[in-house]
Amino acid sequence: MKNPNLMVKTYNYLKAISKRVLGGSENVDTTTYYDRSYICSRCPMLSENMECMVCGCPVETKASWKTEKCPEGKW
């Protein structure tokens, strides 16, 4: 699968930032972050540069934000 283009990535990232700000800018606890990161590391939709190929978000960031969810429903 091809990575989303820059327009899609930008839209998804701005949407995530909006949810984060409205949600109080909280991060998940360390255990949840490592669980999410592990799930992402085994996902076939993870690109070589550690971005989700479904939404285009950087996995390190997405996994740490409390307001975010996996677009594939894995976490």
C-alpha positions in Angstrom: 0.0 0.0 0.0 1.1 3.5 -0.8 1.6 6.2 1.9 -1.0 8.9 2.0 0.0 12.1 0.1 1.1 15.2 1.9 -2.4 16.8 1.8 -4.0 13.7 3.6 -1.2 13.6 6.1 -1.5 17.3 6.9 -5.3 17.0 7.3 -5.1 13.9 9.6 -2.3 15.5 11.7 -4.2 18.7 12.2 -7.3 16.8 13.1 -5.3 14.8 15.7 -3.8 18.0 17.1 -7.3 19.5 17.5 -8.6 16.4 19.3 -5.5 16.5 21.5 -6.0 20.1 22.5 -9.7 19.7 23.1 -9.0 16.5 25.1 -6.6 18.2 27.5 -3.3 17.3 25.8 -2.8 14.2 27.8 -0.5 11.3 27.0 -1.1 7.7 27.7 0.8 5.9 30.5 4.1 4.3 29.7 2.7 0.7 29.6 0.0 1.7 27.1 2.5 3.6 25.0 4.8 0.5 24.8 1.8 -1.8 24.1 0.7 0.5 21.2 4.2 0.8 19.8 4.7 -2.9 19.9 1.4 -3.5 18.0 2.4 -0.9 15.4 5.9 -2.4 15.0 4.3 -5.7 13.9 1.7 -4.1 11.6 2.1 -4.6 7.9 0.8 -1.0 7.5 3.9 0.5 9.1 6.3 2.2 6.7 10.1 2.1 6.9 10.1 5.7 8.2 7.8 4.7 11.1 4.6 6.2 9.7 1.2 4.6 9.5 0.4 3.9 5.9 -3.3 4.2 6.6 -3.4 7.7 8.0 0.2 8.9 7.5 0.8 9.9 11.1 4.1 9.3 12.8 3.6 6.2 15.0 5.7 7.5 17.9 3.5 10.5 18.3 0.2 8.7 17.6 0.8 6.0 20.1 1.6 8.4 22.9 -1.5 10.7 22.6 -4.5 9.7 24.7 -7.0 11.0 22.2 -5.7 8.9 19.3 -6.8 5.4 18.0 -5.4 3.0 15.5 -7.1 3.6 12.1 -7.1 -0.2 11.7 -8.8 -0.8 15.2 -5.8 -2.6 16.6 -5.6 -0.4 19.8 
